[in-house]
Amino acid sequence: MNVRVGLGVCIFKDDKVLLGCRKGSHGENTWSFPGGHLEFNESWDDCAIRETKEETNIEIENIKLMGITNDIFKNENKHYITIFMKANYKKGELTLMEPNKCEKWQWFDPNNLPSPLFLPLKNYISEYGKIK
């Protein structure tokens, strides 16, 4: 098995962050940021922009590195390095673009996140503390 590179985007709008409830893949029924796999020759910013648009139909700006986690999914026999980027909502109507991968999108107070959280997000909070 290879280690894969995932990227999650913490999008802020009106002091809230966007989370989706995952389905149809590892981490099913957990909450996570929009994101996906980093593609060959793709910058972190470009990946954040692409994945956000593909999954939510919204555009982001002010993209910055937030942190990196080492995520081992024992039950699924998967290993990811996850890059967390933060960004601000720019424009667009929030739309569930991939209903086979996500049940719904919802804005949350970063101090009152839903549970259960996707493993990389849990690891991020354990490593870095609260989302800010």
Helices and strands as residue ranges (DSSP letters): E 3-13, E 16-22, E 31-32, E 35-37, H 44-56, E 59-73, E 78-91, E 102-108, H 119-128
